[in-house]
Amino acid sequence: MNHIYKEAEFYIFMNLNGPNTKKSKSNYISWLRFVVENFNNINESLSKNDIKNICISLKEDSSKRNKYKKDEDISNIKSALNKYHKFIKTTSHYSRTTDDILNILSNELVLSKKQEIEARIGQGKYRKSLLDFWGMCSVTKYSKIDFLIASHIKPWKDSSDFEKMDPYNGLLLKPNLDKLFDYGYITFDDDGNIIISNLLTKDDRQNMGVSIDMKLFIIHKEHKPYLEYHRNKIFI
């Protein structure tokens, strides 16, 4: 299945800019994926003219499809395309890490700027505290620590000064799991069992090395508020 350019970031964009329900956001993703499969141009170059032409084609070819045949369906797809168009026009080209570092440099915080930047990019005292706590990948027990990423459960930008450095707000993850967790495609319940988003296809799971029997090998009560936040606010 083809995917939308910056799909996970678009989902986060919808959290802030609507639609508000999880079902509506999932519908928008499904409609856009349908367009990708049929037109293959849902990316940063999408224009208003492209949206107009896509909708015209959808209407003209409606009799040849098994789904999205009604005017209402095409109107829904148009709404999703317009929302995505707004997203690509307003989203910064900087990475989230860069944005976080700029925020650090522009605000007065309790910790030193150097400590906070190092914590965000997986170095310094915070990474060391997670290495001391976990010692290996929190899920797979992979032990080559040079390849592991120190990942906040409750994101850095949403955390208090204490939470930013709290080792219970962190996991050590292999890069594939870190990316999926960071973007909300996987999360964990209070017993540490993995929860996989319905937006992650079977092929995605296989290619990213994710399985339903994965779990965190350590869970303390201090982890649970952070995991609950991730399930409610980040997981898609």
N, C-alpha and C positions, 0 to 999 in steps of 0.2 A: 504494500500500500504506500502510495506517495504521501509525503507530509508537507505541511505548510511551512514556508520559510519563517523561522523564529516562532514556531508554534507555541512552545511553552511560555515565552515572553508575552505572546498575544493573550494567552489565557490569564496571565497575571495582570495585563493591561485591562482586561474585562472585569477583573475583581474590583478595580478602582473606577472604571468608567461604564460599567454595565455591559450586558445584562447582569442581573444580580443573582439569579438562582443558578445552582449547579447544573440543573437540567438544561436551562437555556444556554449556558456557556458550552455545554457538551453538544447541543444542537448546532450552535454556530461552528464549532470545530468540524462536526460531521458534514455540514453543508459545504464548508470550504474544502474539505478533503474530496468531496464529490466533484467540485469544480476542478481541483488539481488533477484528478484522474481523467477528466474529460477535456481540459484546456491547457493544463500544465503551465499556468502563468500566475500562480498566487505567490508572489514574492515582492521584493522591495520596489520593483518597477511597475507594480499595478497602478493603473491610472483610472480616472473617472470614465474615460472613453472605453477602456477595457471592460469596465463593469457594465456599461451600456451595451456593448457588443455581446458580452457573455449572456446577459439577460435576453437579448433578442434571439440569440442562438438557442437558448434553453426553451424559449416559447415556440420557436419554429420547429424544433426537433422533439417536442413533448410527446408526440404520438409514437416515437420510436423507443421511449424509455419505459421501464417498469416502475419507476418511482419519480417523485418530484415533477408530476405532470400538471398539477393544477396551478392556476394563477397565484393562489395563496402560497404555494411552495416556492414559486419563482420570486415572489415578493420577499419571502423569508430569506432566500439565498442572497437577494440584493441587499437586504439589511445587514447580513453577515459580511458581505463584500465591502459595504460602506464603512462598517466598523473596522474592518481590517485596514482599509485605506487610511482611515484616521490614525490607526496605530502606527503604520509605517511612516506617516508624515510627522508624527509627534514624538516618536521614540528616539532617544539619544543614541548615537553611534558608539558611545563609550560602553565598555563592559561594566557589569555590576561591581566588579572589584575596583575598577577605576573610580566609579561614582562614590563608593564607600570611602576610598582614600581621600577623595576631594572633600567629602563631608567631614572627615576627621580633621583635615587641615583647616577647615573653615569654622570649626566650633571649639569652644572651650570645654574640655572634658577632664574628668578626674585623672585618668591615666595619661602618661606621656604619649605624644603623638607617635613616637618611634615604636613604643610597645604595641599600640593599637594597630598600626599598619602591619607590623610583623604578625600579630594575632590573626588579622584578616587573611593574609596570604599564606597562612599555615606555617609560620616560623615562630621563633621566640618562645616566650614562657608558656603561652597557651598550648602550642603544639607539644611542648615538653610535658605539660601536665596530662595531656591526652595519651601520650606515649607511656607515661608512668602508670596511668589508669588501665588502659586497654592492652598495650604491648603488641598488638597485632590488629588486623582488620576486625572491626566490631561484629561483622557478620560472617565472613568466610574463614577467619583466623589466619589469613595470609600474613606471613610474618616479615616480609622484606619491607622494612619501614620506610625506606627511601621512596617507595612507590605509593605510599599511603597519604591520604589527604585529611587534614584536620578540618572537620565540617561541623559548623554550628547546627543544632537542631532547631532552635528558635533563631531566625536569621539575625545576623549582626546588627542590621539597621533597625530592627525592632526590639533589641535587647537593652536592658539597663546596663549601667557600668559594671555592676556585679555579675549580671548574666553573661556579659561578653567574655568574662574570664572564668566562669564557673565550669569546671570540668564535666559536671553532670549535664551541661548544655552542649556536649560535644560528642562526636563519633569519629573514629578513625576508619576511613573507607577506601577501598580500591577506587581508582578513577571512574570506572563505569558506574559503580553504585553511588559515588558522590554526586555525579552529574544528575542521575535520575532522582536522587533524594533532594538535591538542591532545587530542581525544577518541579518537584511535587509529583513525579510519576510513581514513586514508591514512598511508603511511610511504614510505621510499626505500631502495633497495638501495645497495651500496657504490659503484656507478657513477652513482648519482643518479637512477636510473629510479624512477618512482612505482610503488607497490604499493597496490592498492585493496582494501579489505575486502570480502568476500562479503556482509557485512551492509548494504553500501551498494547500494541498488537502482539499476536503470537510470534511473528517474525522478529519484532522488536525485542521481546523477552529472550528469544533464543540468541539473537545477535549480541545482546547486552549481558548475557550470562545471568539472567534473573530467573529464579524458580520459586514456586509457592511454598516450598519447605524451608526457605531461608528464615533466619531469625537472629536477633541480637543475642550473643552468648552470655551477656551480663545485663541484668536489669535491677536497679535500685529504685526505691520510692522517690528519690530526688530526680530521677530521669522523667518520671511520669508527667509532671506538669508541662515540661518542654515537648514531650511526644504528643500530648493532647493538643498543644498549640499547633504543632506541625500538621496534625491530622485535620484540624479545623480550619487553619488559615493557609496552608501551603499545598496540601495534597489536592490533586485535581482528579 
